[in-house]
Each structure stands twice: as C-alpha cells, then as structure tokens.
Amino acid sequence: TPLHQMVKAYLRYSPSASFGVICSGSLTVDPNTQYVLSAALEVVNIWNTKKGELVGSLQDAKAKSNVTSLLMSPNNRSVAVGYFDGSIRVYNLGDRTLTSTFNGHNKRITCLNFNDDGSILLSGSADTDIVVWDIVGEQGLYRLKGHRNEITDLFYLEKSKKIVSTSKDTLLKVWDTDLRTCIATVVGHREEIWTVHINPEGTRMVTATSGPRIHMWSLNPTEFHLIKTGINVEDIEGETPEDTSSDGDSFARYIGKIDRKSTERVSRLRFSPDGRTLAVQTSGRQIELFHVSDEERASSRRKRRALRKKEKKKEETVNVAHFSATDELEEMQIVTATGDLNCFSFSGNEQLVLGLNTNKIEVFKLKKKEGEEGQVFESAHELTLPGHRSDVRDVCISVDDTLVMTTSNTEIKIWNVESQRCIRTIASGYGMCGNFVPGNRMVVIGTKKGPLEVYDINSGECVQMVDAHTACIWGLQVKPDKTGMVTGSADKHIKFWEFELAQSSTTQGKQLSLKHTRTLKMSDDVLSVRYSPDCKYVAASLLDNTVKVFYEDSLQFYLSLYGHRLPVLSVDFSSDGTLIATGSADKNIKFWGTDFGDCHKSIFAHDDSITSVRFVNKTHYLFSASKDKTIKYWDADTYDHVQTIDPHHGAVWALATSRNGNFIASCSHDKSIRFQIRTDEQLFLSEERNKEMEELLDDEEVRGNRGEEDGDRATKKSVETIRQGEQLLEALDLARSEMKELKEYEEDLTAAKRDLDAGRVQGTLSSLVEAPTPNLALLGLTPQEYVLKTLKEIKLTELEESLRVLPFVSAVELLDYMVTWTANNTQTEIVCRALFFLMNTFHDQICSHPEIASTMHKLRQNVHKALQQTKDIMGVNRAALNFHKRRIEQETTHEFFEDAMKKRKNLVRELTQ
C-alpha cells in the first residue's frame, strides 16, 4: 500500500423535506388562532383546517422519534410535546422555536398536564413513572414512583396541590406535591384505567376503564383528607351513590356510573372548556357526547329518581341528599368519524377536532337541530388533500425532476418538488407501481387487481383502462427510448406495450394510449422488471429467487442470475449497462456483470427485506431501501457502504433517484414522502464509520449506566449530557495547564526582577523571561472566562446531569472558579444553580476535607451579596414594568371614553337632524 494513498471522498445526502403526513397521533388546538397542531411523525404540523393549508411546523433537528403526546399550555403561548424516546420538548408558538428539552423517561410519553399558570409540567410514561418539571427554571423537580404499569392519564389539582394519576395497573393514585408521595389509592377498578379528567370547576372527576361504563366522582376542591379506598366501583349496583360516601370533608366521593352504548373500550375522555359537554372517545370510530346538566336540572332529575325509588320500595321517606351520575350526565349524541380515531380536542365549546389514523383531520361544529330544540355536532370540513389515507406504495419522479407521483390503495397524488405541495389528487385503483408517461402530462399505474390505468394530470380523468393482467402488477417501467413500456405481474406474464396516438372518446382530437404488442410467459410470479439503458436487455426477478435476463428485441433468453435464498424484490441496471444490482428478501444485495452474469459481490446490507434498489444516473452509486426503515448509500465499484439514512418510521416501500442525482425520493408505511438532497459536504468512509461507532458506544454507555442511576431523580443521563460533561472536564484541564504556565511565568518574572535589582544579571525583563505563547484553544479568553463560557453553553435542562460526570477533584476546581465569578456577580443564576447542585452531590466529601472550608466560606459571603444585587435589579425592573402597565391602562381607558363620547355626539346629531 503506498504511503500517501488518495482517499475517495463522497458527497453527503441530507434530509431536505418531509411531507404527506397530516396527523399521525395526538393533536391539540391553539385557541388564539384556531389552528390545529397535529403530530406528524417527529414533527408537529400547524394547520389552517378551513383553508386546508400548512401554516408552519415545530421541529427539532435532534428529534428522531415519533410524537406521542401534545398539550397546549394554559396561557396558549407554548406547547409541550412528548416523544416516543421519552424526551419532552417545549416550543414557543410565537416564533415557533424550541425553548426547553427535558429528558427523564426511558420509554414513550403517554400523557402530559400543566398546572393552572403553566409553570409546572407533569409527564407520565410507559416506564410507570411520573416526573414533575419546572418550566420556568428549566429543570426536573422530582419523580413519583408507585404504579406498576404504564401511566395512562394525569391531572393536576391547583387548589389542593395534588396530582391524580391512572394506570393500566387498575389503580387510581393521588399524590401530594409537598410530600412528594402517594397519599391515597383507589383499588376498586377491576380493569385497566385508560383515562381520567376533572371538570373546569374542579368538582367532578370522571374515569373510564376497558369496561362499558364511565365512573363519576364528586370532589371537594378546597380540602383534602383521603379518598375512600377499597370501593369496588363495578360492584355498586343501582342508583345509590350515597351508600358509598365517606366523611363529609373527604376529597372524593363515588357518585355513580353511566352505561355507554358503545361496546368498545374508552381511550380518552375530556370536558369542554365550559364544562357543559363531556366527550368520550372509544378505540374505534365513535365519540359519545354527554350533556352536563346544571344544578337546577340535576335537582329535578334527582327528585324524579327519588320518587321512582319511593314508589318501588313503598317507603315514606327516601334519602336523596346526594346527586347521582345519571342526574348530571345526559346522553347528547354519538359522533362517528370516517375512520378509527387517534385523538380529539375541543376547539372552544362549539367545535370538535378529530384526528384519524387514516392520516386525516375532521372538524365537527355545534349546530341547531332543524325543527327541534337543542344542538348537535355536525361535520363541517375535513383535511385530506395533503396526504394519503394508507401506505404510500410507490414513488416516481418526472423526467424534468419537477413533479413526483405517489400511489396508494385509493388514489394517486401529484406533488410539486420545489414546494412539496399536492397539486392533484386522482381517485384510482390500488396502485402498486407507476410512472410518468413521456411529456409529463399523463401517468400510468399498475394496480393490485391487474388493470393498467392511464390518467391525465391536468383534468384528473382516467383516459384509458386496460385489463393487462389477471393478478397484481408488481413491476412497471417506461422504455428508456420513450416509445413504450413493460409490465410484470403475479400472473407469470411480462407484457410489452407501445405508446400510440388514438382518437379520444371524450374530447375532439387524439391522445396518448397503450397498445399491447408482445407477451413473455414466465415460470413463476414476476416481482420486478427493468430495461437496460440501451434497451438491449430486459431483466425480470421471479418468485423462485432467480433473475432472468432476455434480449429485448427477440425475447430470447440470455442470462439466469441465481444465488439469492429468498425472492428478489427489486432489480436495476447501472446507467452504462455494465452492472445489475438485485435486492432480495434475504437482506442481501448482489452485484452482477451483464457480460457473463457472474456475481461480482454479495453484501449483507440490511436487517430486513430489501424492497428497492436504484442506481444514480451516470454513476455506479446505488441506493437501497428496506423494511428495516433505512436507506443505504453504496459504491458499486469498491462495494463500500457510504452512508446510512434513517428518515422513516416504517418500512420503506420504494425510492426513486432524480435524473441528475441531486436528490432521492422515498415513500413508506408511515405514509410520508421524503426527499434526501445531495449537499456539498464531503464524506469520508473512515470518518463515517468512526462516527457510527461513537454513537453506538455512547448509546451502550447510556443504557449500561441507566440501571445504576438514582431512581428518585427527575432527569436521566443521555449522550448529550455525557458529551457536555466531558467538554467541561476538558475546559477545566485546559484552564489548569494554562494557570500553571502563567504561575510559572510570574515566578520566573519575579526572580528575574530580583536578580536585576541585585545586579546579578543585565538586560531587560522581556529578554530574560520569555512570555508564554497565547493558547489558541482558549479563544482569546482568560482561563476563568473560558471555563465559564463552557459552563454557559450547557443547557439548563441538562446542567445537573452534565455536572454528574465531574469527579470530586474537578468539582473542587470548579468551586474555586466560582469564588471569582460570584465576587464579580457574573452569570449569578447559572453559577448558583451549579454551586447548589455540587454542594448536594459532594456534601460528604466537602465536609470531610477541611481545606475546602475557606473556599466555602468565601462562596457563602459572595453568593449572599450577588443574590441580593440580583434581587434588587429584579425589583427595579418589576416596578418599572408595573409603572408602564398602569400608564398603558390609563391611556387605553382615556381613548376608550373619548371614542365613546364621539360616538354619542354623532348619534345625538343624527337624531336631531
């Protein structure tokens, strides 16, 4: 190997666009704008449902997992987003930027809840824990443990400072936020509790299980003693909730159950903002609505119930002191969606927004019944155009790289490459494959049942339907010379077609149509078919694990490529026609020569079946897609794995490369279409492998240390906190060495000055002692400033976990620096937060080392002064803000009265005239 061997460089492909997903899970509504915020895999999309437009999105480049939970803050200025990997991000809706990131769970976030002012956030997870977060301070406060299964719902009671939680372990627990412990448990539910909610007044709590009933509890929102535990709510028969009551000042009292009409389990229930409507979402398509009666109507129903009970038991007096659930809840209506529900949310009191698992949003509005009293929710509009209802099965790019076509089970969609907007939706059969017809004015798709369908893009009409095959068409390609096309089907036939101009039956003039010319019968199902670029060969992959190559002109057999152990799902020719790449269900990619049919290389490429392989035009670079959710980039000359791209959250069904190789398009089971664009960033194989290895080792280290962590901590160790802690350690080491060098320089300078004064040496100080060379790594800062800069760069939400990486010796060094920082009142907030955490973490070591006592004494004095100065500044600022607030209110009031007086004078003038 030569000493100076040239290293081949590649250009990196990076994600550039993701579209096609309307709603993949949770959703909520912004009350200020009435925009709908919906989970779209790892992104939160903001929709104007009336116009059907995407007005923005909330996204963090580091977020790779699906969004599982969404919650609007009480002030409607921010939104909390929970992810499948257990992380939580808080976004500002004003400028749509990320404000905080919290990491405290090991599994997906299942529920979120704010307190009334939005300063405290609760999170529940599938890891059975509840974590309480401080939004203002950007830190985790504490963790609540006690449930034995996934947390399903949470609610924060502001007046009593309590947390109510439900879980799949059939338990409802009440937690005290001051004691940070569980103070009551309701064990009466026999089945998994899926949801809990409390009305806006805080007087009624409703729970639902896997059974056919919902249960109601009466709350005392001001006092708290204990829920009466041991009540088996499923055993309480009849309308006698008063028999289950406990003391009069108890927190909760069971008042009854309501039978639902639907037999499907409840997945979510919520009160409307005004508390007058209760919506109960089932696991299917229905939402059952209940009207919450006011006190007068409930009293009337209670009296009638007492009358019936009296007549039945033939008693003179009957105790009806307590309300029953049936007195307060009346069946209103059942709202049925067009598909299974993912989530729902109230938009005000008169709109209901539904998110469907068919990638669709439906909006229902409250309208008055025609000819009757009362109101019902009726369908108002829906959002469907920007995405497919089911898996996107195929994707292809037009010849000029301006349009993209995608197919699914009921429709095809045409997208603009530049804007990623859907410009045409056409109802069709189940399209398994498709392509643009030369001219980009028409498209042809092969369907699951066998017909070929040709559509005009401008009109959206089917201009021709041909019964081409009797079974699913798996492969379709337009001939490179654009004179025809070929199709391959599960009916064991390959058919060749020509494009011709025929008289249109609907319009005057001629239009492009298909003419069947030849048929090639195969021995097994055809799974893929491709032309060579020079139209000399046709390659077809069969269900018998082989690939057959034929001469295109005579259809004579040329080569048989065998070696795969499972069927080949995709085949492609390189643009120069010298290579054939095959991707199989055996997870291997094989490269073959077209001259002799010999296998050049076999690579174990993916962890699941390979669904598509495509060469980049005019290169030997190859992209492969798989059911393992990844796309991989290969060099077919050196057989090197160049790059792994993992943009999707489901099996990748197909991919297509642009004509000039500037981007690739892919489609997936997750209903998304994604573009990967070629950047100018150079990629080297050794660096890429080292990067992948570092990520793997970091993940293993985090998983390995997770079990050793203190279970009561709110936060958890992550790759980012470890990296930031190591950067702080490196900064301390660099500062230590620089301080040592400066100290030695000062000592030498003092000695030289002493020698000069004594006349033992001659010259100048600069000639006798050489000044140290400035360390470029310090970026022109002093050692203290550089360490403070590194500390400031750590996110507040990750500060504590990053400081845990420090050993005691480094922590003592950091304390010494803090003496200077606090004396100068520099970055007081972050310095004090780090100081208090280090004192709690290393308390025993600090107490056992008397030499640190002087440092702690200085810190005590400095911190007291610095905090007092900060407090004074905040007081002045607050007073100034209050002054401006009062002035603005006075000006507004003055303008209001002036405007009212002008209107009154104008009205008087009109009346007198």
N, C-alpha and C positions, 0 to 999 in steps of 0.2 A: 504494500500500500504506500503510495507516495506520501512524503512528509506534508506537503501543502496540497491536500486534496480539496477540490472545489465541492462545496456543499450546495445541493439544489434547494432553491427557495420556491415556495408556492405562495399564492395569494389567498388570504383567508376569506371564507364566506361567513357573513354575519346576518342575524335576523334583521329584516327591514320592515316587514309588515305582517300583521295577523288580522284576519277578518273572517266573516261568515258566522260568528257566534253571537247570538242575541242574548240568550240567557242560559247559563249552564248550572245554575243553582239558586242561591239566595238573591233577594232583591229588596230594595227599600225606595222610598220616595222623598225627594227634597221638598219640604213644604213651601219654601220660598219661591222656587221656580216651577214646581210641579214636574220637574224632570225625574225620570226613573233611573235609579242606579242599579245595575244588574251585574251579577258575577258572570264574566266571560272567560272561563278557564283561569289564567293567572292575572287577568286584567279586570278592572271594574269599568264598565261602559256607562256613559251618561247619555240617555236617550230623550229626545223630544217625541213622545209617542203620538202626538197629534199630527205632526209633520212626517213622522217616520224617519227622523234624521238622527245621526250620531253627532252630538254636540261636543263631546270630549271623552276623555278616559283618565283613569287613575292607575298608574303603573309604576312599579319599582323594578329597575333592571336586575336587581338581585333576587326578586321573587320568581321562583321557578315552579312552584306547586299551585294547585287549584285553590281558588277562593271558596271557602266553605260557609262563611258567615259574614253578614253585613249588618251594621247598625248605625243609624244617624244619631248624632249627639243631640241632647235636649236643646242647645242653642242653635242647632241647624247650621253650624259653621264648619263642622268637620264630620268625618265618617270613620268608624273603626272597621277594619277588615281583618277577618281571621282566615288563616290558610291551612291547607292540609298538612303541612310540615310542623304545625304547632306555633308558628310565628303570628304576630299581630302587628299590623301597621295602621297608623292614624294619618289620614290625609286631610289637608285643608281644602275645603270646597271653593274658597275664593280664588286662589291662584292654582288650585289643583296640584299641589306639591306635597311631598311626603314630609311629615313633621316629626314622627316618632316611630321607632321599631322596637317591639318587645318580644323577647324570647324566653318562655318559661314552661312550655309544654313539649312533650315528646311525641304526641300524636295530634290528630286534626282537631281544630277548634270547632266545637259543636254549638256554642251559644255565647252571646255577649250581652252585657247590660250596663248602662250608665246609671250613676246617681242623678239626682234632680238638676244639679248645676253642671254636670258633665266633667267634674274634676276627678272622679273616681270611675274606673272601668273594671268590670268583673268579666272574667273569661272562664268558661267551662270546656273541658276537653274529653276526648275518648280515653285519656290516660287516668281518668277518675278524679282528677284534682281540680280545684277552683283556685284561681290566682287573682289577687286584688292589686290593681295597678294605679299609680298616681300619675295622671295625665299631665298635670302642671309641672311636677318635679321630675317627670320622665324616669320613673323608677318603679320597680316592683316592691310592694309593701309586705305582703306575706302570702303564704299558701295554706289552703284549707284542705285537709285530708280526712276522709271518713267514708265516702261512698266506695262501693266495691265493684261498680261497673260504670259505664260511660255516662257522663253528665248530659242530660237531655235539655234542661232549661234552667234559667236563673232569673231572679228578680230581687232588686234592691229596695228595701223599705226605708225611705228617708227619715220619717218621723221617729221610728223606733230604732233606727240604725241596725237593722237586721237584714240578713240575706236568706232568701228562700231558694232552695235548690231541689231539683228532681233528678232521678237517675233510672237507668234500666235495672238497678238492683231492687226495684219496687219501693224504695224509700223516699220520703219527702223529709228534708232536713232543714232546720232553722239554725243559723249561725249568728253569733254575737260579734260585731265588728270591733268592739272594745276588748273583749276577752279573747277574740280570735279562736273560738272553739265552737263546737256544735252544742247547743243548749236544749234542743228538742228534736225528736224523730217521730214521724208518723209511719207506723208499720202496717196500717190497715189495708193498703192496696195489695191485691193478690197478683197483679200483673205489672209489667213494665210501665212506668210512668213516663209518658212521652213529652208532656208539656205542662206548663203552669203559667198563669197570668193573673194580675191583680188590676182591678178597675182603677181609673184615674183618681177617684176619691179615696182609694185605699181601704174600702170597706168590704169588698168581696174578693175572694180568691177562687179560681176555677182550675181544676186539674183534670187530666184525661189520661186513660191507660189504653192498653190494647183491647179492652172490652168495649161493649156497645153503649157505654154511659159516660157522661161527664159529671164531675162532682163539684159541689159548691161549698165554700166555707165562708163564714162571717168573721170579719176581722175587727179587732179593736186597735185602731192605728196609733193611739196615743200611749197605751200602757202595754206592758208585756210581762207575762209570768211564764206560762207554759202552754203549749198546745196539749190538749188531752190526748195522750198517746194510747195506743192499743185499740183504737176504734177500727173495726173491720168494716170499711165502707161498703163492701159487697154484701155484707150480712144484714145491713139495715133495710128492712122492707117497709113498704107503706110510706105514708107521709107523716112521720113522727120525728122530725129532727130535734124537737125539744127534748126527746128522751136521751139524746147523745150529748147534750150540752154539759159543760163543766162549770167552773166558777164564773160569776158574772163579769169579773175583770180579766178573764183569760184572753190570750191573744187571738185565738181562733176557735170557732165552734162549727162543727159539721152541720149543715142545714139541709142536705138532701142531694139527690141525683136526678139527672134528666136523661131519659132514654132517647137515643138518636135513631133516625130512620135508616141511616146507612149502616151496613154491617162491617165496613172496612174500618181499620183502626184509625185513630186520630194521630196526625203527625204534628199539628200546630194549632193553637187557638190564641186569638187576640181580641181585646176590646177595641172599639173605635175610639178616636181621641176624645169624644164627648162622653164615652162610656154607655151610650144608649144602644149599641149593637155589639153582639158577640159573634165572631166568625170562627167556625170550627172547620179546619182543613182536614180532609181524610187522605189516606195514602193513594187514593185513586184520582178521579176527576172532579169530585164534588166538594163544595164548601157549604156547610149548613149554617144559616144565619138565624140568630135568635134575637128578638127584641127584648131589651131590658126595661121592665116596667118601672114607672115612677112610684113613689111611696103611696100615693092615693089609689092607683090601680092595683098595686100589690096588696094593699089592705083590703080592698074589695074582694080580690080573689081569695085572700086568706079567710075572710068571713064566710064566703060561699063554701070553702073547703070545710070550715068548722061546722057549718050547717049540715053538710052531707055526712060528716062524721057523727054528728049528734043523732041524726035520723037513723044511721046504721047501727049505732051502739045503744040507742034509746036511753041516752043519759040526759040529765037536766043541764049540766054544765060540762063544757069541754075546754081544756086549756089550749088556747091558740095565741099564746104570747109571742111566739117566735115565727118568723117568716120561714117558708119552705122554698126550695129552689124552684119548684113549679109555680109558686106565686110570683116570682120575679122574672122568670125567663119564659117567653112565648115564642113558639116556632114562627119564623118570619117567611123564609123561603129557602130553597136549595139552588145554589148557583152551580151550573155544570159547565165545565170547560171543555174544549175540543180535544184535550189530551191530558195525560197524567200530570198532576201538579208537582212542582218543585217547591214553590214558596208563594206567599201572597203578602200584600201590605195594603193598609188603608192609605188613601191619599185624601186627607181631610176626612170629613164624615160622610161624604156623598160619592166617593169613588173607591173602587176596589181594583187593585192591580194584581194580576195573576202571572206568575212565571211558570211556564210549562217545560217538561223535559223533552218536548219536541222542538226546542230551540225557538220559542215563541213567547210573546207577551200579549196578554189580553187585558183590556180595561173595561170594567162594568161601572155604569153610572146609576145613581138612585133617581128613579123617575116615578111620577104619579101614575097609579093604575087608571086605565081608561074606563070611565063609567063606574068606578068603585072608589071607596075610601082607602087611604093607605098608600104606601110607596113600595116599589120593588127595584132591585138592581137588574138592569138590562145591559146587554153587550153594546158598547159604544164604538170602540175601534180596536184594532189589533196591529201588532208589529210583526210582520213575517218576511218582508222582501229582503232584508239584508242577510239572510241565511237559509240553509236547507233544513228540512224537518227531520232528516235522518242522516246516516253516514254519507259522506261525500265519497263516491266510489271511484271517480276518475277525474283527472285534470289534464288539460292540454292548452298549449299556447299557440296563438295565431302566428302566421309566418312573419309578420312585421313586428311581433313582440308587443303589440298594443292591447290585445284582448286575451282573456283567459276564460275557458269554458269549464264548468264543473257539472257532474251528473249525480243524481241520487235516485231514490225509488219512485218519486212522483213528478220530478221537474228537472230541468236543466237551467243553469244560470250563466249569463254572460257578464263578466266583470271588466272594468277598466283597470289596466295595470298601474297607471300612474296614480289614480285617486282611490283605487280599491273599492269603488262603488259598484253596486249591481245595476247595470243599465238595461237588463232584460231578463225576465223570468218567464219560462215557457213550460206549460204542463206537458208531460211526456210519459212514456213508459219507464220501467225500471232500467235506467241507463247504466250498463256495466262498463262501457268503454265509449269513446267518441273522438271526433277530430273535426277540425275546420276544413271545409271544402275550399279548394283554390279560389281566391278572390275575397275570402273572409266575409262573405255575405250570407253564407249558409253553413250549417253544421250538420253532421251525420252522427247518429249514436247507434250502438248495438245494444239491444235490450235483453233482459233476462229470459223472456219467453221466446226469443228468436227473430222477431222482425227487425228490419233496419228502418230507422225513422230519419227523414231529412226535414230540417226546419229552416225557415227564412228568418234571419236575425231581426231585420227591420220590422216585419209585420208580426213576428211571433207565431206564424201559422205553420202547420205541418204540410209541406208541399208534396211529399211522397212518403208512402209507407210500403215497404217491400217485405213479403214473407220469405226472408232469406234463409232462415234455418228453423229447425224444429225444436231446438234446445238453446240454452244460454249462449250468447255470443261473448266469448272471453277476450278475443283479440281483434283489433281493427287498426289498420294503418293506411293512410293515403300514399300512393306510389310517389317516390321521390321526383319523378318527371311530371307529376300532377295530372296524369291522364286517366288515372283510375285508382282503385283501392283493393285491398284484400281483407277478408274476414275469416276468423277461425272460431269454431263452435264446439260445444259439447256433443253435437250430433255426429261427430267424427268426420266433418267435411271442412275443407278450405275452399272458399269461393272467391273468384276474381271478378271485379266489376270495372266498367268503364264509365266515365262521365260523358254525357251527351246532352245536346240541347234539344228539348222536346217541347211541343206545343202545350202551354199551360191550360188546364181545365177551368181555372178560376179567373185568370186575367188574360187580356189580349197580349200576344207575343209569346216568346219562348223562354224557357227556364231550364236550369241545370237539373238533370235527372240521372239515375243509376241504371245501367244495363248490365245484366249478368252475362258473362262471356264463357267462363270455364269453371269446372269443379274438380277438386282433387280429393279423393276419398282416402282417409287415414285409418290406421288400425285401432286407434284409441281416441279419447276426447282430446281436442285441441285446446290448450290453455293459453298460448300466446303465439303470435305470428308477426314476423318483421321482414321487410325488404332490406337487401343490401343497398348502400348508397348509389351504386351504379346500376341498380335494377337487374343485376345478373343472377342473384340468388334470392330464394325465399326460405326462411328458417321458421320452423314450427316446433314448439315444445308440446309433448304429449303426456298423457296421464301415466304412461308406462315408464316414466323417469328419463326418457331419451329426448334428443332434439334432432329432427330430420331436416336436412338441407337439400333443396331441389333447385334445378335450373329454372329460372322464371319463364323463359320463352317456350321450352319444350315440356316443362314439368317432369323432367327426368330426375331420378334420384341421384344425388351427388355425395352426401356425407351423412353419417349417423354418429352423433356425439353422445356417448354413454359414459357413465361414471357416477352420476348422482344416485343417491339411495332413496330419494323421495321425488315426487313430481317437480319439474321445473316450472315455476310460476311466471318467469319473465325472461326474455332474451332480447339482445340488442347487438347491432353491428357498430363498429367504430366508423368514423366518417371516411377513412381511407379504405375501408373494406377489408383490412387485414386481420382484424380481431373480432371474435364473437364472445360476448360475456353472457353468462347464464346465472340466474339466481333461483335457488330451489328452496323447497320446504325443509330440506335437511340442513339449512342455515349456512350453506356453503356457496361461495361464488367461484366459478371456474372460468378461466380464460382459454380460448381455443383459437388455433390458427385456421384461417379459411382455405389455406393452400392444401394441407393434408388432413385437417381435422384433428390434429394432435392437441392434447391438453397441455398448455404451457404452465399453468399454475392453478392450484386449488387452495382456496383460503377459507378457513372457518371465520366467517365475517360477522355474524350477528348471534344474538341469544334466542331468536325465534325465526319463524319462516320469513324468507326474503320475498317481498311482494313485487318489487320493481327494481330494474337496473337500467340506467341510461348513461350513454357516453355524452361528454361535452363536445360540441361541434368543433371539428378541425383539431382535436387533441386526442390523446389516449387517457384522459382523465375520466373517471367513472363515478357516478353517484348510485348508491344502493339504499333502498328503503325496506323497512322490516316491521313486523308486528311487535317488535320489542320497543317501539315508539321512537327509534332513532333513524337518522340518515347519516351515511358514512361516505367519505370522500376518499377515492383510491387513485393511485398512479398505476396504470396497467403496463407501463414499461418496466418499472422497478418492483411492482407488486407491493408497494408500501401503502400502509394506512396513513393518510394525510391528516384527516380531521374527522371528529365525531360531532354531529349536530343533533341535539335532542330537543327540538322545538315543540313536539306534540305531546299530548297526554293520553293518547290512544294509539291503536295500531295504525301505521301509515299505509294507506291502500295504494297510492300511486304518486309518482312525481314526474315532472317534465322539465327539460332544460331549454333555455331560450336559444335563439338562433346564434347569437354571438357569445353565449356563455356568461353573460353579465349577471344573470340571476337564475334561480331554480324555483319552481312552484311545487308544493306538495299538498296533499289532502289526506284526511284522517278520519278515524272512527269518532273522534271528538267533535266532528262537524266543522272544524276550522280549515281554512286555506291559508297557507303561509308562504312568504317569499324569503329566500336567502339570497342576499346580494353579494357580489364579489367586490371586495374592498381593495384598497391599495396597501393594506398592511401585509408585510411579508411574514411567512410562516415557515419555520424550520422544524424538521421532524424531531430532532433531538430535544429541542426546547418544548415542543408539544407533548412528547412522551414524559418529560420531566414534570411538566405542569400537571398532567393527568395523574402521575404517581404521587405528587404532593397533595393533590385533592383527595386521593384515595387514602393516603396516610392520615391526613387531617380528619377525615370522616371517621376512620377507625379509632383515632385517639379520642375524639369526642364521645363516640359510643362506648369506648372502654372506660372512660372516666365518669360516665354518667351515673353508673351504679354506685360510685364512691362519693357522690355529692350528698350534701346535707339535704334531706328531703323537705325541710321546712322553708328553704329559700325560695323566693318567688322566681328568680331568674335561673337560667341554666347556661352551662358552658357551650360555646359554639366555636366554629372555625374562626369567625371574625374576632371574637374576644381573645382567643389564644394568639392570633396574629398581632392584635393591638397590644397585648401584654408583652409579647416578645419585642415589639418595636420600642416600648417604654424601657425594657431592660437594656436594649442596645443603646438607647439615648443616655441612660444612666452610666453605662460603661464608657461611652464616648466622652461624656462630661467628666467622669472621674479621671480618665487619662489626660484630658486637657487641663483639668485643675492641677493635677500632679506636675505637668510640664510647666504651667505658669508659676507654681510654687517653687520649683527648682530654679526657674529663671529669676524670680525675685530674690532667692537666697544667693545665687551667683552675683546678681547685681549689687546686693548689699555688701558681699565680700569684696568685690572689685572696688566699690566706692571706698571701703575702709582701707584697702591697700593703696589707693590713690592718695587718700588723705595722709597716710603714713609715709608716702614717698617710696614705697617698695616697688611700685610699677609706674610706668609712664604711658601716656596715651589718653584716649577718651573712653568713656563707658561703653559706647557703641562698638568701639574697636576691640575692647577687651571681652565683652559678653555679647554673643550673637542673639538677637531677638528671635523667639520661636516663630516658625512659619505658620501663618493662619491656616487653620484646618477648614478645608472647603466643605467638609461634611456638616459643619455647624451652620452653614448658610449665612455667615457673617454675624452670627449671634454669639452672645456670651454663653458659657455652659448652663447657667441658671435659666436664661431665656430659652435655650434650645430644649431643655427638659420640660419647661412649662408649655412650650409650643407643642411638643409631643403629647403632653397630658391633655391639652385643649382639643386636640384632634380626635380624641376618643369620644364617641357618642355618649351622652349622659345615660342612655338606657343600657349601655354596655360597660359603664365605668367600673362597677363593682366586680363583675366577672373578670374584667381585664386586670384589675389590681390583684386578684387572687393568684395570678401567675407569678407575682413577685415573691422571692424568698425574703426571709426576715432581714438579711443584711441589706438588700436593695431597698426594703421598706424604710430602714433606718436612714439610709442616704436620702430618700425622698423626704423624710421628716426634716432633715437638716435644711434642704432647699426650701421647705415650707416656712421656715423661720424667716427667711428673707422675703418671700412672697407676701406673707401676712403682715410683715412690718411695713411694706410698701403699699399695702391694700391693693394687690394685683390679683385680678380674677378671683375675688373672695369666694364666690359661690362654689365654683368647681373645686377650689383648693380646700375649702372647709368640708365639702362632701367627701373628698378623697381622704382628708385627715380623719374624720369621724369613722369612716369605714376601716381604715388601717388600725385605728385605736381599738375598735371592737374585734377585729380579726386577730391582732397580735397582742391582745391585752395581757395575757400571762407572760409572754416573753418580755414585753416592755417593763412589767413590774419586777421581773427577776434580773434586770440589768440596771443597776443604779447609775451607770454612766449616762443613761439616756434621760435622767431626771431633769438635768439642766435644760436640755432641748425642749422637753415637755412644759417646763415652767415658762420658758420664753414664748412657746406657742400659745399657752393659756393667756398670757398678757396681750400678745399681738392679735389673737383671734377676737378677744373681747373688744379691743379698740376697732378692729376692722369691721366687725359686725355692727357695732354702734354707728360707725360712719355710714355704712350701707343702709342701716335703718333710717338715719337722718335724711339721706338722699331720697329714699323712697317716700318718706313723709312729706318732703318738699314737693316732690313730683305729684303725689296724690292730692295735696292741697291745690296745686296749680291746675290739675285736671278738673277738680271739683269747681274751681272758680270759672274755668272755661265752660263747664257744663251748665252752670247757673246762668252765665251770660247768654249762651245759645238759647236756653229755655226762655229767658226773658225776651230776647229778640223775636223768637218764634211766636210767643204769646202776643207780643205787640203787633206783629204783622198779621196774626190771625184776627185780632179785634179790628184793625184798620180795614182789612178786607171785608169783614162782616158789616162794618159801618158803610163802606162804599156800596155794597150790595143793597143795604137797607135804603140808602138815599136814592139809588137808581129805581128801586121798586116804588118808593113814595112818589117820585117824579112821574113814573109811568101811570100810576093810579090817578094822580091829579090831572094829568093831561087827558 
